[in-house]
Amino acid sequence: MTETTESVVITIPDKTSFTFHEATTAPSEGEEFVVDHFRELTVKISGSSTSREVKFYAIDENGEKSVLSGTNKKDFQLASSTLNTNEYWDFDVAGVFKVMFEVSSVNGDVSVKGIAVS
C-alpha cells in the first residue's frame, strides 16, 4: 500500500491596501484594520476639506483604544494626530491587534487610506 502526502502551500500577501475613510464629511471612527502579520503601515490623508482633525489609535483584543504615534513622511515629526491633508504617515504596527484613524472633526471631505506590508 502506498501512502501519499500532499503539500499545501499557503501564500501570505506581503502587501495589502485598506480604506479607513472614503470622502467622509462627518466625524467618524471609520473602519478598523486587523493588523495580523503586517509590520508597517503607510497612511495617506487626503481630500478637499478646509479643516479636519484625524487621530491615530491602536485597539487591543478587548476593544480598548490607545493613542498610536506615527511619523510624518514630510518632516519626520512624530505625532498622534494631524490637522493637515495631502500627507503621508508611517506607523510601526508590529504587535498591534487593530488600528483606527478617527476623523474627530471635518469641514468638507477627507479620505484616509493605507498600505500595510509584512
Z-matrix of the N, CA and C atoms (Angstrom, degrees):
N
C 1 1.441
C 2 1.530 1 108.47
N 3 1.283 2 116.28 1 133.70
C 4 1.464 3 121.92 2 -179.75
C 5 1.520 4 109.43 3 -104.92
N 6 1.318 5 113.84 4 136.07
C 7 1.463 6 118.87 5 179.25
C 8 1.522 7 108.24 6 -110.92
N 9 1.279 8 117.03 7 132.23
C 10 1.470 9 120.76 8 178.51
C 11 1.519 10 110.33 9 -116.37
N 12 1.290 11 113.83 10 142.59
C 13 1.470 12 119.29 11 175.79
C 14 1.522 13 106.92 12 -121.07
N 15 1.301 14 114.71 13 130.84
C 16 1.461 15 119.01 14 176.75
C 17 1.522 16 109.08 15 -93.95
N 18 1.299 17 115.00 16 137.34
C 19 1.454 18 119.81 17 175.41
C 20 1.522 19 108.62 18 -87.14
N 21 1.271 20 115.18 19 132.76
C 22 1.457 21 120.32 20 178.61
C 23 1.526 22 107.73 21 -106.15
N 24 1.307 23 116.06 22 125.76
C 25 1.457 24 121.49 23 179.46
C 26 1.516 25 108.39 24 -108.28
N 27 1.305 26 115.41 25 123.95
C 28 1.460 27 120.72 26 177.59
C 29 1.514 28 107.30 27 -112.16
N 30 1.302 29 116.24 28 124.49
C 31 1.457 30 120.74 29 179.03
C 32 1.522 31 109.06 30 -97.41
N 33 1.317 32 115.11 31 123.08
C 34 1.464 33 120.24 32 177.10
C 35 1.523 34 107.12 33 -99.32
N 36 1.315 35 117.14 34 122.71
C 37 1.470 36 118.49 35 -179.33
C 38 1.527 37 110.90 36 -63.35
N 39 1.308 38 115.28 37 141.38
C 40 1.458 39 118.68 38 179.76
C 41 1.527 40 111.71 39 -92.17
N 42 1.327 41 116.97 40 -5.77
C 43 1.466 42 120.69 41 -179.40
C 44 1.518 43 108.88 42 -153.71
N 45 1.344 44 116.53 43 141.68
C 46 1.462 45 120.31 44 175.38
C 47 1.525 46 109.48 45 -146.55
N 48 1.317 47 116.26 46 149.63
C 49 1.469 48 122.43 47 177.41
C 50 1.519 49 109.31 48 -101.45
N 51 1.328 50 116.34 49 151.12
C 52 1.453 51 120.60 50 -179.03
C 53 1.524 52 108.86 51 -150.07
N 54 1.341 53 117.00 52 139.43
C 55 1.466 54 122.26 53 177.53
C 56 1.522 55 109.04 54 -107.03
N 57 1.330 56 116.44 55 117.94
C 58 1.461 57 122.70 56 177.07
C 59 1.527 58 110.44 57 -85.16
N 60 1.342 59 116.19 58 -41.93
C 61 1.473 60 123.33 59 177.66
C 62 1.525 61 107.91 60 -143.38
N 63 1.326 62 116.59 61 137.39
C 64 1.460 63 121.61 62 176.05
C 65 1.520 64 108.35 63 -120.99
N 66 1.332 65 116.57 64 103.29
C 67 1.465 66 123.22 65 177.77
C 68 1.529 67 112.14 66 49.34
N 69 1.325 68 116.85 67 46.04
C 70 1.461 69 120.09 68 179.00
C 71 1.525 70 110.09 69 -73.29
N 72 1.318 71 115.91 70 142.39
C 73 1.463 72 121.44 71 -177.91
C 74 1.529 73 112.02 72 -116.79
N 75 1.332 74 116.70 73 4.99
C 76 1.467 75 121.40 74 -178.76
C 77 1.523 76 108.99 75 -139.33
N 78 1.326 77 117.47 76 152.61
C 79 1.467 78 120.11 77 176.66
C 80 1.527 79 110.69 78 -54.20
N 81 1.334 80 115.52 79 137.87
C 82 1.465 81 120.46 80 -176.41
C 83 1.522 82 109.55 81 -164.80
N 84 1.336 83 115.59 82 148.88
C 85 1.464 84 119.55 83 174.43
C 86 1.525 85 111.00 84 -75.93
N 87 1.298 86 118.32 85 -24.49
C 88 1.456 87 121.62 86 178.89
C 89 1.519 88 112.64 87 74.27
N 90 1.311 89 115.87 88 -167.69
C 91 1.463 90 122.80 89 -178.43
C 92 1.525 91 110.31 90 -82.73
N 93 1.336 92 115.33 91 146.52
C 94 1.461 93 121.61 92 176.72
C 95 1.522 94 108.86 93 -98.89
N 96 1.325 95 116.58 94 136.42
C 97 1.460 96 122.28 95 179.18
C 98 1.520 97 109.15 96 -103.03
N 99 1.342 98 116.84 97 122.70
C 100 1.464 99 121.72 98 175.40
C 101 1.528 100 107.23 99 -80.35
N 102 1.333 101 115.82 100 116.91
C 103 1.461 102 121.57 101 -171.95
C 104 1.531 103 112.94 102 -65.66
N 105 1.340 104 118.36 103 -40.35
C 106 1.459 105 122.94 104 178.44
C 107 1.531 106 110.42 105 56.19
N 108 1.329 107 118.91 106 -123.81
C 109 1.464 108 122.02 107 -175.93
C 110 1.529 109 113.18 108 -92.56
N 111 1.315 110 118.17 109 1.77
C 112 1.458 111 120.47 110 -177.52
C 113 1.524 112 111.10 111 -75.29
N 114 1.320 113 115.80 112 150.66
C 115 1.461 114 121.24 113 -174.71
C 116 1.533 115 113.18 114 -116.21
N 117 1.321 116 116.78 115 -30.03
C 118 1.459 117 120.69 116 -177.34
C 119 1.524 118 109.62 117 -132.19
N 120 1.327 119 114.63 118 146.21
C 121 1.461 120 121.10 119 -179.58
C 122 1.522 121 108.43 120 -134.81
N 123 1.333 122 116.25 121 128.07
C 124 1.462 123 122.03 122 173.40
C 125 1.523 124 106.83 123 -111.97
N 126 1.334 125 115.70 124 128.80
C 127 1.462 126 121.81 125 -175.74
C 128 1.519 127 109.26 126 -119.88
N 129 1.335 128 115.95 127 136.07
C 130 1.464 129 121.33 128 173.45
C 131 1.517 130 108.35 129 -109.13
N 132 1.325 131 115.51 130 129.76
C 133 1.462 132 122.65 131 175.76
C 134 1.527 133 106.16 132 -108.24
N 135 1.343 134 116.06 133 122.91
C 136 1.461 135 120.14 134 -176.34
C 137 1.513 136 109.68 135 -144.33
N 138 1.325 137 115.78 136 178.57
C 139 1.455 138 120.78 137 177.01
C 140 1.506 139 111.99 138 133.57
N 141 1.332 140 115.36 139 176.48
C 142 1.464 141 120.93 140 -176.10
C 143 1.527 142 112.81 141 -100.22
N 144 1.317 143 117.16 142 11.17
C 145 1.466 144 119.38 143 -177.04
C 146 1.521 145 111.09 144 -64.47
N 147 1.334 146 114.79 145 144.80
C 148 1.465 147 120.09 146 177.27
C 149 1.522 148 111.02 147 -86.43
N 150 1.323 149 116.77 148 -19.73
C 151 1.468 150 121.60 149 173.18
C 152 1.526 151 107.93 150 -154.56
N 153 1.339 152 115.45 151 151.10
C 154 1.447 153 120.67 152 -179.86
C 155 1.521 154 108.27 153 -168.39
N 156 1.349 155 115.66 154 158.40
C 157 1.453 156 120.93 155 168.83
C 158 1.522 157 107.20 156 -135.21
N 159 1.325 158 115.45 157 127.79
C 160 1.459 159 122.02 158 177.81
C 161 1.525 160 107.00 159 -119.05
N 162 1.346 161 116.07 160 125.18
C 163 1.462 162 122.26 161 179.98
C 164 1.519 163 109.02 162 -107.38
N 165 1.342 164 116.64 163 143.62
C 166 1.456 165 122.96 164 -174.95
C 167 1.532 166 109.54 165 -105.14
N 168 1.354 167 116.64 166 130.97
C 169 1.469 168 120.81 167 -178.44
C 170 1.525 169 112.18 168 -136.41
N 171 1.340 170 114.71 169 147.23
C 172 1.462 171 122.98 170 164.72
C 173 1.522 172 105.71 171 -102.69
N 174 1.338 173 116.64 172 148.24
C 175 1.465 174 121.66 173 179.75
C 176 1.528 175 107.88 174 -126.54
N 177 1.331 176 116.42 175 129.86
C 178 1.462 177 119.43 176 -179.58
C 179 1.527 178 111.02 177 -87.13
N 180 1.335 179 116.19 178 -179.07
C 181 1.466 180 122.27 179 -176.77
C 182 1.528 181 112.95 180 -62.71
N 183 1.347 182 117.55 181 -21.05
C 184 1.466 183 121.97 182 179.05
C 185 1.524 184 112.67 183 -92.51
N 186 1.323 185 117.62 184 2.36
C 187 1.459 186 121.77 185 179.69
C 188 1.510 187 114.16 186 85.22
N 189 1.335 188 117.77 187 9.06
C 190 1.462 189 121.37 188 -179.26
C 191 1.532 190 110.35 189 -82.72
N 192 1.336 191 115.99 190 129.33
C 193 1.461 192 122.18 191 179.93
C 194 1.524 193 110.61 192 -86.19
N 195 1.335 194 115.49 193 140.94
C 196 1.459 195 123.00 194 172.70
C 197 1.520 196 107.66 195 -133.06
N 198 1.312 197 116.35 196 147.50
C 199 1.457 198 120.80 197 179.06
C 200 1.525 199 109.37 198 -63.30
N 201 1.326 200 116.20 199 136.59
C 202 1.459 201 123.25 200 178.62
C 203 1.521 202 107.85 201 -118.31
N 204 1.314 203 116.73 202 129.43
C 205 1.468 204 120.56 203 178.34
C 206 1.514 205 110.27 204 -97.49
N 207 1.320 206 114.43 205 143.75
C 208 1.459 207 121.38 206 177.71
C 209 1.510 208 109.87 207 -130.66
N 210 1.312 209 115.64 208 168.97
C 211 1.457 210 122.14 209 179.63
C 212 1.523 211 109.17 210 -110.78
N 213 1.331 212 115.88 211 123.84
C 214 1.453 213 121.54 212 176.96
C 215 1.520 214 108.46 213 -71.07
N 216 1.340 215 118.02 214 125.07
C 217 1.461 216 121.25 215 -177.07
C 218 1.534 217 112.99 216 -70.00
N 219 1.329 218 116.96 217 -17.15
C 220 1.472 219 120.26 218 -179.03
C 221 1.522 220 111.96 219 -75.93
N 222 1.330 221 116.30 220 -49.08
C 223 1.468 222 119.25 221 -174.47
C 224 1.530 223 113.53 222 -125.54
N 225 1.340 224 116.69 223 6.25
C 226 1.467 225 124.07 224 177.77
C 227 1.525 226 113.68 225 60.75
N 228 1.338 227 116.76 226 24.87
C 229 1.455 228 121.08 227 176.25
C 230 1.518 229 109.54 228 -81.55
N 231 1.329 230 116.01 229 142.80
C 232 1.451 231 122.78 230 177.97
C 233 1.523 232 108.75 231 -92.73
N 234 1.353 233 117.16 232 134.55
C 235 1.466 234 120.80 233 179.87
C 236 1.526 235 109.73 234 -157.57
N 237 1.337 236 115.57 235 163.51
C 238 1.462 237 121.26 236 178.21
C 239 1.532 238 111.40 237 -113.59
N 240 1.333 239 116.54 238 8.98
C 241 1.463 240 121.78 239 175.44
C 242 1.529 241 107.80 240 -165.42
N 243 1.333 242 115.15 241 168.55
C 244 1.458 243 119.62 242 176.89
C 245 1.521 244 110.33 243 -146.62
N 246 1.319 245 115.33 244 150.90
C 247 1.460 246 122.74 245 174.66
C 248 1.530 247 110.28 246 -107.61
N 249 1.328 248 116.95 247 -1.01
C 250 1.461 249 122.54 248 -173.87
C 251 1.514 250 112.28 249 -97.63
N 252 1.324 251 115.55 250 172.45
C 253 1.460 252 122.13 251 176.67
C 254 1.521 253 108.70 252 -134.95
N 255 1.329 254 116.38 253 171.84
C 256 1.456 255 122.96 254 -177.89
C 257 1.523 256 111.21 255 53.18
N 258 1.342 257 114.46 256 53.92
C 259 1.455 258 120.18 257 177.86
C 260 1.524 259 110.31 258 -143.83
N 261 1.328 260 115.22 259 160.32
C 262 1.455 261 123.01 260 179.15
C 263 1.525 262 110.08 261 -113.12
N 264 1.351 263 115.37 262 143.90
C 265 1.458 264 123.01 263 178.38
C 266 1.521 265 109.50 264 -129.31
N 267 1.336 266 116.73 265 140.25
C 268 1.461 267 122.95 266 175.64
C 269 1.522 268 109.94 267 -107.84
N 270 1.347 269 116.17 268 139.39
C 271 1.460 270 122.07 269 179.56
C 272 1.525 271 109.60 270 -132.89
N 273 1.334 272 116.25 271 136.01
C 274 1.461 273 122.39 272 170.82
C 275 1.522 274 105.62 273 -88.34
N 276 1.330 275 117.89 274 110.44
C 277 1.464 276 121.19 275 -174.58
C 278 1.532 277 112.48 276 -111.69
N 279 1.319 278 117.67 277 9.30
C 280 1.462 279 120.50 278 178.51
C 281 1.528 280 108.77 279 -59.51
N 282 1.325 281 116.35 280 128.50
C 283 1.457 282 121.09 281 179.23
C 284 1.518 283 115.18 282 85.00
N 285 1.326 284 117.61 283 -1.59
C 286 1.467 285 121.74 284 178.58
C 287 1.531 286 107.85 285 -93.49
N 288 1.339 287 118.01 286 141.27
C 289 1.461 288 122.04 287 -179.10
C 290 1.535 289 111.47 288 -76.34
N 291 1.346 290 116.92 289 -55.82
C 292 1.466 291 122.72 290 178.75
C 293 1.524 292 109.22 291 -139.02
N 294 1.336 293 115.78 292 159.65
C 295 1.463 294 121.76 293 171.42
C 296 1.517 295 109.01 294 -129.22
N 297 1.338 296 114.29 295 154.74
C 298 1.455 297 121.33 296 -177.93
C 299 1.526 298 108.32 297 -148.25
N 300 1.308 299 117.04 298 145.28
C 301 1.459 300 122.56 299 177.79
C 302 1.519 301 107.74 300 -122.68
N 303 1.311 302 115.86 301 103.65
C 304 1.457 303 122.29 302 -174.89
C 305 1.529 304 110.98 303 -86.48
N 306 1.330 305 115.82 304 125.17
C 307 1.458 306 120.73 305 171.65
C 308 1.526 307 105.28 306 -86.91
N 309 1.337 308 116.33 307 105.70
C 310 1.467 309 119.32 308 -175.95
C 311 1.521 310 112.31 309 -89.45
N 312 1.327 311 117.03 310 -21.34
C 313 1.463 312 120.85 311 172.77
C 314 1.523 313 108.32 312 -156.66
N 315 1.335 314 115.65 313 148.65
C 316 1.466 315 119.58 314 179.41
C 317 1.526 316 108.96 315 -159.06
N 318 1.337 317 115.41 316 140.01
C 319 1.454 318 122.86 317 173.25
C 320 1.521 319 106.02 318 -124.92
N 321 1.325 320 116.17 319 97.44
C 322 1.454 321 122.43 320 -171.64
C 323 1.517 322 108.21 321 116.64
N 324 1.336 323 117.75 322 -141.49
C 325 1.475 324 119.21 323 176.44
C 326 1.516 325 110.57 324 -129.08
N 327 1.325 326 114.97 325 153.07
C 328 1.461 327 121.71 326 179.09
C 329 1.526 328 108.56 327 -142.20
N 330 1.332 329 115.01 328 140.90
C 331 1.462 330 121.47 329 176.42
C 332 1.528 331 107.90 330 -120.03
N 333 1.327 332 115.90 331 144.20
C 334 1.454 333 121.92 332 177.23
C 335 1.524 334 106.18 333 -131.91
N 336 1.341 335 116.08 334 115.80
C 337 1.458 336 121.49 335 -177.76
C 338 1.524 337 109.04 336 -131.43
N 339 1.325 338 115.58 337 146.77
C 340 1.458 339 119.46 338 -177.28
C 341 1.514 340 113.84 339 -133.31
N 342 1.334 341 114.01 340 160.99
C 343 1.454 342 122.57 341 171.88
C 344 1.520 343 106.75 342 -129.08
N 345 1.343 344 115.49 343 121.97
C 346 1.465 345 121.42 344 179.68
C 347 1.514 346 109.09 345 -104.50
N 348 1.329 347 116.24 346 140.86
C 349 1.466 348 121.65 347 177.82
C 350 1.526 349 109.70 348 -128.40
N 351 1.348 350 114.59 349 149.41
C 352 1.459 351 118.44 350 -179.84
C 353 1.517 352 110.56 351 -95.12
